[in-house]
Amino acid sequence: MRRGQAMIETVFAVIIVTGILLVAWRFSEMLAARLFAEHAAARAARARTVGFNAFMCQKTARAALIPAAGRRLWPTGTDVDVARLVPDYLASETGGRARGVLDYARWATTRLSLQEDATRVRSEVRLETEEDWAMDGRSEIEAHAPFYMNFQGR
């Protein structure tokens, strides 16, 4: 007799389908993080080409990474409109003041690397997560700030 065989097959099928969906979910998270890292690198490179200093480029990259930045550490609560805090975050003059306006869990492990020569600005953003996977975003843009600004290498 085959009593219960259909139920056992159904349980195995549900486990396999659930596993496939979880893998697809994780892959989509990784793909989204990669896309946001690319976007953050492009924003940081653009900020550098118009003459912003390294701290401002870092804040610009972090603001672009908000959707992939994990849990919000500050401000706490659910009734906060983050879109209203981003301009205040970008206007902050020091790292401590910036963290007092807006802070996310993965921002501490986000690294920005800026390289430039007379004609190009290259930026690389590396986003590391709690699960020990890292997403890199790279961008390269023509450096035009030296042509119209008193560029002092900042």
Backbone as a printed PyTorch tensor [residue, N CA C, xyz], in Angstrom:
tensor([[[  0.8250,  -1.1740,   0.0000],
         [  0.0000,   0.0000,   0.0000],
         [  0.8750,   1.2460,   0.0000]],

        [[  0.3190,   2.3230,  -0.4990],
         [  1.0590,   3.5700,  -0.6640],
         [  0.4670,   4.6730,   0.1930]],

        [[  0.1650,   4.4200,   1.3970],
         [ -0.4260,   5.4410,   2.2640],
         [  0.6240,   6.4840,   2.6360]],

        [[  0.2760,   7.7350,   2.4260],
         [  1.1560,   8.8210,   2.8400],
         [  2.2470,   9.1750,   1.8500]],

        [[  2.3830,   8.4190,   0.7610],
         [  3.4530,   8.7070,  -0.1910],
         [  3.2620,  10.0810,  -0.8450]],

        [[  2.0460,  10.4340,  -1.1830],
         [  1.7830,  11.7350,  -1.8050],
         [  2.1230,  12.8780,  -0.8470]],

        [[  1.8410,  12.6760,   0.4360],
         [  2.1550,  13.7170,   1.4030],
         [  3.6690,  13.8830,   1.5500]],

        [[  4.4030,  12.8010,   1.5610],
         [  5.8620,  12.8740,   1.6700],
         [  6.4470,  13.5420,   0.4280]],

        [[  5.9380,  13.1920,  -0.7490],
         [  6.4040,  13.8260,  -1.9790],
         [  6.0880,  15.3210,  -1.9740]],

        [[  4.9370,  15.6790,  -1.4500],
         [  4.5570,  17.0910,  -1.3650],
         [  5.4810,  17.8490,  -0.4210]],

        [[  5.8150,  17.2510,   0.7060],
         [  6.7310,  17.8940,   1.6590],
         [  8.0910,  18.1150,   1.0080]],

        [[  8.6120,  17.1120,   0.3100],
         [  9.8960,  17.2710,  -0.3810],
         [  9.8110,  18.3530,  -1.4580]],

        [[  8.7180,  18.3810,  -2.1940],
         [  8.5500,  19.3930,  -3.2410],
         [  8.4840,  20.7940,  -2.6400]],

        [[  7.7680,  20.9410,  -1.5280],
         [  7.6730,  22.2480,  -0.8720],
         [  9.0420,  22.6860,  -0.3620]],

        [[  9.8050,  21.7720,   0.1990],
         [ 11.1530,  22.1040,   0.6830],
         [ 12.0420,  22.5400,  -0.4750]],

        [[ 11.9900,  21.8280,  -1.5770],
         [ 12.8200,  22.1720,  -2.7360],
         [ 12.4000,  23.5130,  -3.3270]],

        [[ 11.1060,  23.7330,  -3.4870],
         [ 10.6300,  25.0040,  -4.0370],
         [ 10.9770,  26.1610,  -3.0990]],

        [[ 10.8420,  25.9560,  -1.7990],
         [ 11.2140,  26.9940,  -0.8360],
         [ 12.7050,  27.3040,  -0.9300]],

        [[ 13.5310,  26.2830,  -1.0470],
         [ 14.9710,  26.4940,  -1.2030],
         [ 15.3040,  27.2750,  -2.4580]],

        [[ 14.6410,  26.9360,  -3.5540],
         [ 14.8650,  27.6580,  -4.8060],
         [ 14.4550,  29.1200,  -4.6630]],

        [[ 13.3230,  29.3730,  -4.0240],
         [ 12.8760,  30.7510,  -3.8300],
         [ 13.8210,  31.5390,  -2.9240]],

        [[ 14.3480,  30.8890,  -1.8760],
         [ 15.2960,  31.5800,  -0.9940],
         [ 16.5950,  31.9060,  -1.7200]],

        [[ 17.0680,  30.9950,  -2.5570],
         [ 18.2720,  31.2570,  -3.3450],
         [ 18.0090,  32.3980,  -4.3320]],

        [[ 16.8520,  32.3900,  -4.9650],
         [ 16.5050,  33.4720,  -5.8950],
         [ 16.4080,  34.8080,  -5.1590]],

        [[ 15.8480,  34.7930,  -3.9510],
         [ 15.7510,  36.0200,  -3.1470],
         [ 17.1380,  36.5650,  -2.8150]],

        [[ 18.0400,  35.6780,  -2.3890],
         [ 19.4030,  36.0900,  -2.0440],
         [ 20.1360,  36.6280,  -3.2770]],

        [[ 19.9460,  35.9640,  -4.4000],
         [ 20.5740,  36.4210,  -5.6360],
         [ 20.0540,  37.8040,  -6.0260]],

        [[ 18.7580,  38.0280,  -5.8730],
         [ 18.2020,  39.3410,  -6.2130],
         [ 18.7250,  40.4190,  -5.2600]],

        [[ 18.9130,  40.0870,  -3.9820],
         [ 19.5160,  41.0410,  -3.0400],
         [ 20.9410,  41.3920,  -3.4490]],

        [[ 21.7100,  40.3800,  -3.8450],
         [ 23.0860,  40.6150,  -4.2670],
         [ 23.1330,  41.4530,  -5.5470]],

        [[ 22.2390,  41.1630,  -6.4750],
         [ 22.1940,  41.9280,  -7.7140],
         [ 21.8120,  43.3840,  -7.4410]],

        [[ 20.8450,  43.5960,  -6.5730],
         [ 20.4460,  44.9630,  -6.2220],
         [ 21.5940,  45.6960,  -5.5330]],

        [[ 22.2960,  45.0230,  -4.6260],
         [ 23.4350,  45.6560,  -3.9510],
         [ 24.5160,  46.0210,  -4.9590]],

        [[ 24.7390,  45.1660,  -5.9300],
         [ 25.7360,  45.4520,  -6.9660],
         [ 25.3230,  46.6740,  -7.7910]],

        [[ 24.0490,  46.7480,  -8.1520],
         [ 23.5680,  47.8960,  -8.9240],
         [ 23.6810,  49.1960,  -8.1270]],

        [[ 23.3450,  49.1390,  -6.8460],
         [ 23.4640,  50.3390,  -6.0210],
         [ 24.9260,  50.7180,  -5.8010]],

        [[ 25.8250,  49.7400,  -5.7270],
         [ 27.2550,  50.0430,  -5.6040],
         [ 27.7690,  50.7200,  -6.8760]],

        [[ 27.3250,  50.2530,  -8.0320],
         [ 27.6960,  50.9050,  -9.2920],
         [ 27.1770,  52.3470,  -9.3230]],

        [[ 25.9450,  52.5230,  -8.8910],
         [ 25.3500,  53.8650,  -8.8570],
         [ 26.1110,  54.7710,  -7.8830]],

        [[ 26.4780,  54.2330,  -6.7310],
         [ 27.2200,  55.0220,  -5.7410],
         [ 28.5920,  55.4120,  -6.2740]],

        [[ 29.2500,  54.5030,  -6.9790],
         [ 30.5520,  54.8240,  -7.5650],
         [ 30.4230,  55.9300,  -8.6080]],

        [[ 29.3720,  55.8680,  -9.4070],
         [ 29.1600,  56.9120, -10.4150],
         [ 28.8690,  58.2590,  -9.7600]],

        [[ 28.0830,  58.2500,  -8.7030],
         [ 27.7810,  59.5130,  -8.0110],
         [ 29.0300,  60.0900,  -7.3470]],

        [[ 29.8590,  59.2240,  -6.7570],
         [ 31.0910,  59.7040,  -6.1180],
         [ 32.0580,  60.2570,  -7.1550]],

        [[ 32.1850,  59.5730,  -8.2820],
         [ 33.0700,  60.0710,  -9.3400],
         [ 32.5590,  61.4030,  -9.8800]],

        [[ 31.2710,  61.5110, -10.0390],
         [ 30.6830,  62.7710, -10.5180],
         [ 30.9260,  63.8970,  -9.5050]],

        [[ 30.7820,  63.5850,  -8.2270],
         [ 31.0410,  64.5950,  -7.1960],
         [ 32.4930,  65.0580,  -7.2450]],

        [[ 33.4020,  64.1300,  -7.4910],
         [ 34.8180,  64.4940,  -7.5540],
         [ 35.1220,  65.3280,  -8.7920]],

        [[ 34.4680,  65.0110,  -9.9080],
         [ 34.7520,  65.7630, -11.1350],
         [ 34.2950,  67.2080, -11.0510]],

        [[ 33.3230,  67.5000, -10.2180],
         [ 32.8920,  68.8970, -10.0820],
         [ 33.6040,  69.6010,  -8.9370]],

        [[ 34.5890,  68.9320,  -8.3220],
         [ 35.4530,  69.5980,  -7.3700],
         [ 35.1890,  69.3420,  -5.9040]],

        [[ 34.3140,  68.4030,  -5.5570],
         [ 34.0730,  68.1130,  -4.1420],
         [ 35.2630,  67.3760,  -3.5370]],

        [[ 35.4610,  67.5640,  -2.2310],
         [ 36.5580,  66.8780,  -1.5500],
         [ 36.1860,  65.4200,  -1.2660]],

        [[ 37.1360,  64.6510,  -0.7310],
         [ 36.9250,  63.2160,  -0.5210],
         [ 35.8000,  62.9400,   0.4730]],

        [[ 35.6690,  63.7700,   1.5100],
         [ 34.6060,  63.5590,   2.4980],
         [ 33.2270,  63.7380,   1.8650]],

        [[ 33.0910,  64.7510,   1.0280],
         [ 31.8110,  64.9700,   0.3520],
         [ 31.5210,  63.8370,  -0.6310]],

        [[ 32.5490,  63.3350,  -1.3060],
         [ 32.3590,  62.2030,  -2.2200],
         [ 31.9060,  60.9660,  -1.4560]],

        [[ 32.4750,  60.7560,  -0.2640],
         [ 32.0660,  59.6170,   0.5520],
         [ 30.6060,  59.7550,   0.9850]],

        [[ 30.2150,  60.9490,   1.4060],
         [ 28.8140,  61.1540,   1.7990],
         [ 27.8810,  60.9520,   0.6090]],

        [[ 28.2940,  61.3940,  -0.5620],
         [ 27.4760,  61.2170,  -1.7600],
         [ 27.3120,  59.7390,  -2.0880]],

        [[ 28.4040,  58.9830,  -1.9860],
         [ 28.3200,  57.5420,  -2.2480],
         [ 27.4310,  56.8530,  -1.2210]],

        [[ 27.5630,  57.2250,   0.0360],
         [ 26.7210,  56.6060,   1.0640],
         [ 25.2480,  56.9250,   0.8610]],

        [[ 24.9490,  58.1520,   0.4760],
         [ 23.5490,  58.5090,   0.2230],
         [ 22.9860,  57.6990,  -0.9390]],

        [[ 23.8130,  57.4170,  -1.9320],
         [ 23.3570,  56.6040,  -3.0610],
         [ 23.1610,  55.1470,  -2.6660]],

        [[ 23.8220,  54.7090,  -1.6000],
         [ 23.7240,  53.3180,  -1.1450],
         [ 22.6060,  53.0820,  -0.1370]],

        [[ 21.8080,  54.0750,   0.1690],
         [ 20.7710,  53.9180,   1.1950],
         [ 19.8770,  52.7020,   0.9590]],

        [[ 19.4170,  52.4250,  -0.2680],
         [ 18.5410,  51.2540,  -0.4350],
         [ 19.2180,  49.9210,  -0.1100]],

        [[ 20.5470,  49.8610,  -0.1960],
         [ 21.2630,  48.6170,   0.0880],
         [ 22.0640,  48.6990,   1.3810]],

        [[ 21.8330,  49.7200,   2.1890],
         [ 22.6660,  49.9770,   3.3640],
         [ 22.2440,  49.2170,   4.6060]],

        [[ 21.2330,  48.4140,   4.5190],
         [ 20.8250,  47.6300,   5.6790],
         [ 19.9410,  48.4110,   6.6360]],

        [[ 20.0220,  48.0280,   7.8890],
         [ 19.1700,  48.5960,   8.9340],
         [ 19.6020,  50.0210,   9.2680]],

        [[ 18.6220,  50.8920,   9.4810],
         [ 18.9150,  52.2770,   9.8560],
         [ 19.2420,  52.3250,  11.3450]],

        [[ 20.4330,  52.8580,  11.6590],
         [ 20.8600,  52.9650,  13.0520],
         [ 20.4010,  54.2740,  13.6860]],

        [[ 20.3990,  55.3420,  12.8850],
         [ 19.9780,  56.6390,  13.3990],
         [ 19.3440,  57.4380,  12.2840]],

        [[ 18.2620,  58.0800,  12.4540],
         [ 17.4040,  58.1130,  13.6280],
         [ 16.5750,  56.8430,  13.7370]],

        [[ 16.2890,  56.4720,  14.9460],
         [ 15.4840,  55.2820,  15.1760],
         [ 14.0120,  55.6410,  15.0460]],

        [[ 13.2040,  54.6260,  14.8870],
         [ 11.7670,  54.8610,  14.7400],
         [ 11.3260,  54.6690,  13.3010]],

        [[ 10.0450,  54.5570,  13.1240],
         [  9.5120,  54.3000,  11.7920],
         [  8.8570,  55.5140,  11.1610]],

        [[  8.6810,  56.5760,  11.9120],
         [  7.9800,  57.7390,  11.3840],
         [  8.9260,  58.7980,  10.8140]],

        [[ 10.1410,  58.3990,  10.4650],
         [ 11.1450,  59.3270,   9.9600],
         [ 11.1310,  59.2930,   8.4310]],

        [[ 11.0820,  60.4590,   7.8120],
         [ 11.1620,  60.5630,   6.3640],
         [ 12.6320,  60.7440,   5.9830]],

        [[ 13.2440,  59.6690,   5.5050],
         [ 14.6740,  59.6890,   5.2010],
         [ 14.9810,  60.6740,   4.0750]],

        [[ 14.0860,  60.8140,   3.1280],
         [ 14.3230,  61.7310,   2.0070],
         [ 14.5200,  63.1680,   2.4860]],

        [[ 13.9130,  63.5240,   3.5930],
         [ 14.0920,  64.8790,   4.1310],
         [ 15.4240,  65.0230,   4.8680]],

        [[ 16.0070,  63.9120,   5.3050],
         [ 17.2650,  63.9740,   6.0440],
         [ 18.4950,  63.9510,   5.1380]],

        [[ 18.3640,  63.4710,   3.9190],
         [ 19.5210,  63.3560,   3.0290],
         [ 20.1710,  64.7150,   2.7560]],

        [[ 19.4350,  65.7850,   2.4510],
         [ 20.1140,  67.0800,   2.2670],
         [ 20.8610,  67.5530,   3.5200]],

        [[ 20.2920,  67.3190,   4.6970],
         [ 20.9940,  67.6820,   5.9360],
         [ 22.2470,  66.8330,   6.1150]],

        [[ 22.1560,  65.5550,   5.7510],
         [ 23.3190,  64.6670,   5.8350],
         [ 24.4230,  65.1590,   4.8990]],

        [[ 24.0650,  65.4950,   3.6780],
         [ 25.0640,  65.9560,   2.7150],
         [ 25.6540,  67.3110,   3.1020]],

        [[ 24.9100,  68.1210,   3.8330],
         [ 25.4010,  69.4380,   4.2480],
         [ 26.2550,  69.3910,   5.5090]],

        [[ 26.3150,  68.2490,   6.1800],
         [ 27.0850,  68.1580,   7.4270],
         [ 28.5750,  68.3270,   7.1430]],

        [[ 29.2640,  68.9730,   8.0860],
         [ 30.6630,  69.3310,   7.8810],
         [ 31.6470,  68.3200,   8.4450]],

        [[ 31.2340,  67.5050,   9.3970],
         [ 32.1310,  66.5270,  10.0030],
         [ 31.4730,  65.1540,  10.0020]],

        [[ 32.2960,  64.1250,  10.2010],
         [ 31.7640,  62.7720,  10.2570],
         [ 30.8280,  62.5540,  11.4240]],

        [[ 31.1500,  63.1330,  12.5700],
         [ 30.2840,  62.9960,  13.7390],
         [ 28.9320,  63.6500,  13.5380]],

        [[ 28.9450,  64.8100,  12.9340],
         [ 27.6780,  65.4970,  12.6590],
         [ 26.8700,  64.7250,  11.6150]],

        [[ 27.5530,  64.1430,  10.6410],
         [ 26.8580,  63.3580,   9.6170],
         [ 26.1890,  62.1370,  10.2400]],

        [[ 26.9040,  61.4520,  11.1480],
         [ 26.3030,  60.2890,  11.8260],
         [ 25.1490,  60.7010,  12.7220]],

        [[ 25.1720,  61.9240,  13.2120],
         [ 24.0750,  62.4110,  14.0280],
         [ 22.8230,  62.7220,  13.2260]],

        [[ 22.9690,  62.8560,  11.9270],
         [ 21.8150,  63.1230,  11.0680],
         [ 21.2540,  61.8250,  10.5110]],

        [[ 22.1370,  60.9480,  10.0180],
         [ 21.6940,  59.7340,   9.3440],
         [ 22.8010,  58.6930,   9.4270]],

        [[ 22.4620,  57.4560,   9.7570],
         [ 23.4600,  56.3910,   9.8440],
         [ 22.7980,  55.0490,   9.5670]],

        [[ 23.5010,  54.1990,   8.8250],
         [ 23.0080,  52.8670,   8.4710],
         [ 24.0460,  51.8200,   8.8430]],

        [[ 23.6000,  50.5870,   9.0010],
         [ 24.4580,  49.5070,   9.4870],
         [ 25.6230,  49.2200,   8.5440]],

        [[ 25.3880,  49.1970,   7.2600],
         [ 26.4490,  48.8240,   6.3180],
         [ 27.3310,  49.9940,   5.9020]],

        [[ 27.0260,  51.1890,   6.3640],
         [ 27.8790,  52.3180,   6.0170],
         [ 29.2510,  52.2030,   6.6630]],

        [[ 29.3470,  51.5420,   7.8000],
         [ 30.6420,  51.4040,   8.4790],
         [ 31.5970,  50.5240,   7.6810]],

        [[ 31.0680,  49.6110,   6.8790],
         [ 31.9180,  48.7170,   6.0930],
         [ 32.0050,  49.1360,   4.6350]],

        [[ 31.4720,  50.2900,   4.2970],
         [ 31.5300,  50.7810,   2.9230],
         [ 32.8340,  51.5410,   2.7150]],

        [[ 33.5390,  51.2010,   1.6640],
         [ 34.8160,  51.8540,   1.3710],
         [ 34.7370,  52.5400,   0.0150]],

        [[ 35.2880,  53.7380,  -0.0600],
         [ 35.3410,  54.4970,  -1.3020],
         [ 36.7930,  54.7460,  -1.6480]],

        [[ 37.1530,  54.4290,  -2.8660],
         [ 38.5040,  54.6680,  -3.3550],
         [ 38.4160,  55.6010,  -4.5610]],

        [[ 39.0900,  56.7340,  -4.4800],
         [ 39.1040,  57.7030,  -5.5800],
         [ 40.5080,  57.7940,  -6.1450]],

        [[ 40.6160,  57.7090,  -7.4560],
         [ 41.8920,  57.8800,  -8.1410],
         [ 41.6520,  58.8520,  -9.2790]],

        [[ 42.5990,  59.7450,  -9.4690],
         [ 42.4090,  60.7210, -10.5370],
         [ 43.7360,  61.0960, -11.1540]],

        [[ 43.6620,  61.4660, -12.4100],
         [ 44.8020,  62.0500, -13.0960],
         [ 44.2990,  63.3220, -13.7810]],

        [[ 45.0180,  63.8110, -14.7360],
         [ 44.6460,  65.0920, -15.3410],
         [ 43.3410,  65.0220, -16.1300]],

        [[ 42.9720,  63.8380, -16.5870],
         [ 41.8050,  63.7650, -17.4710],
         [ 40.6740,  62.8830, -16.9620]],

        [[ 40.9160,  61.9860, -16.0150],
         [ 39.8960,  61.0280, -15.5990],
         [ 39.8150,  60.9440, -14.0800]],

        [[ 38.6180,  60.6410, -13.5950],
         [ 38.4020,  60.3210, -12.1830],
         [ 37.8200,  58.9190, -12.1340]],

        [[ 38.4550,  58.0480, -11.3590],
         [ 37.9670,  56.6930, -11.1940],
         [ 37.5520,  56.5000,  -9.7440]],

        [[ 36.4190,  55.8890,  -9.5500],
         [ 35.9710,  55.6180,  -8.1840],
         [ 35.5580,  54.1630,  -8.0750]],

        [[ 35.7630,  53.6310,  -6.8950],
         [ 35.3610,  52.2580,  -6.6010],
         [ 34.6930,  52.2540,  -5.2320]],

        [[ 33.5200,  51.6570,  -5.1610],
         [ 32.7770,  51.5290,  -3.9130],
         [ 32.6940,  50.0530,  -3.5780]],

        [[ 33.0670,  49.7060,  -2.3650],
         [ 32.9880,  48.3170,  -1.9090],
         [ 32.0260,  48.2710,  -0.7310]],

        [[ 30.9770,  47.4800,  -0.8760],
         [ 29.9470,  47.3160,   0.1510],
         [ 30.0660,  45.9150,   0.7190]],

        [[ 30.4110,  45.8180,   2.0050],
         [ 30.5180,  44.5200,   2.6690],
         [ 29.3340,  44.3420,   3.6010]],

        [[ 28.8240,  43.1190,   3.6580],
         [ 27.6360,  42.8540,   4.4620],
         [ 27.9790,  41.9610,   5.6410]],

        [[ 26.9880,  41.7480,   6.4710],
         [ 27.1650,  40.9120,   7.6520],
         [ 27.4090,  39.4550,   7.2740]],

        [[ 26.9770,  39.0520,   6.1000],
         [ 27.1380,  37.6650,   5.6600],
         [ 28.4600,  37.4420,   4.9450]],

        [[ 29.3680,  38.4020,   5.0120],
         [ 30.7040,  38.3220,   4.4260],
         [ 30.7040,  38.2140,   2.9080]],

        [[ 29.7450,  38.8030,   2.2560],
         [ 29.8710,  38.9490,   0.8140],
         [ 30.0310,  40.4250,   0.5050]],

        [[ 30.7650,  40.6990,  -0.5370],
         [ 31.0950,  42.0830,  -0.8730],
         [ 30.6780,  42.3750,  -2.3070]],

        [[ 30.1480,  43.5500,  -2.5010],
         [ 29.7570,  44.0130,  -3.8290],
         [ 30.6210,  45.2200,  -4.1770]],

        [[ 31.1700,  45.2110,  -5.3710],
         [ 32.0050,  46.3100,  -5.8380],
         [ 31.2980,  47.0600,  -6.9540]],

        [[ 31.4270,  48.3590,  -6.9260],
         [ 30.9400,  49.1990,  -8.0160],
         [ 32.0660,  50.0960,  -8.4810]],

        [[ 32.2180,  50.2200,  -9.7800],
         [ 33.2950,  51.0420, -10.3320],
         [ 32.7210,  52.0320, -11.3400]],

        [[ 33.3640,  53.1880, -11.4180],
         [ 32.9440,  54.1940, -12.3860],
         [ 34.1510,  55.0260, -12.7830]],

        [[ 34.1140,  55.5220, -13.9960],
         [ 35.1810,  56.3820, -14.5000],
         [ 34.5290,  57.5080, -15.2990]],

        [[ 34.8880,  58.7320, -14.9520],
         [ 34.2850,  59.9070, -15.5840],
         [ 35.3950,  60.8910, -15.9330]],

        [[ 35.1850,  61.6390, -16.9880],
         [ 36.1470,  62.6590, -17.3870],
         [ 36.2310,  63.7470, -16.3220]],

        [[ 37.4530,  64.0920, -15.9410],
         [ 37.6700,  65.1270, -14.9230],
         [ 37.6610,  66.4930, -15.5980]],

        [[ 36.6340,  67.2710, -15.3290],
         [ 36.5590,  68.5880, -15.9470],
         [ 36.6550,  69.7300, -14.9490]],

        [[ 36.6820,  69.4510, -13.6610],
         [ 36.7880,  70.5250, -12.6660],
         [ 38.0660,  71.3440, -12.8160]],

        [[ 39.2230,  70.7410, -13.1360],
         [ 40.4280,  71.5660, -13.2670],
         [ 40.3440,  72.6080, -14.3760]],

        [[ 39.4250,  72.4280, -15.3190],
         [ 39.3290,  73.3650, -16.4290],
         [ 38.5990,  74.6490, -16.0590]],

        [[ 37.7320,  74.6150, -15.0660],
         [ 36.9670,  75.8160, -14.7440],
         [ 37.0180,  76.1990, -13.2690]],

        [[ 37.7640,  75.4640, -12.4480],
         [ 37.8790,  75.7990, -11.0310],
         [ 39.3410,  75.9440, -10.6590]],

        [[ 39.6000,  76.6640,  -9.5880],
         [ 40.9340,  76.7250,  -9.0300],
         [ 41.1310,  75.4370,  -8.2480]],

        [[ 41.4860,  74.3800,  -8.9340],
         [ 41.5460,  73.0390,  -8.3620],
         [ 42.8350,  72.8880,  -7.5690]],

        [[ 42.7150,  72.6250,  -6.2700],
         [ 43.8800,  72.5540,  -5.3990],
         [ 44.1740,  71.1350,  -4.9440]],

        [[ 43.6800,  70.1530,  -5.6540],
         [ 43.9720,  68.7660,  -5.3180],
         [ 43.2430,  68.2550,  -4.1070]],

        [[ 42.1310,  68.8780,  -3.7080],
         [ 41.3940,  68.4310,  -2.5350],
         [ 40.4730,  67.3040,  -2.8820]]])
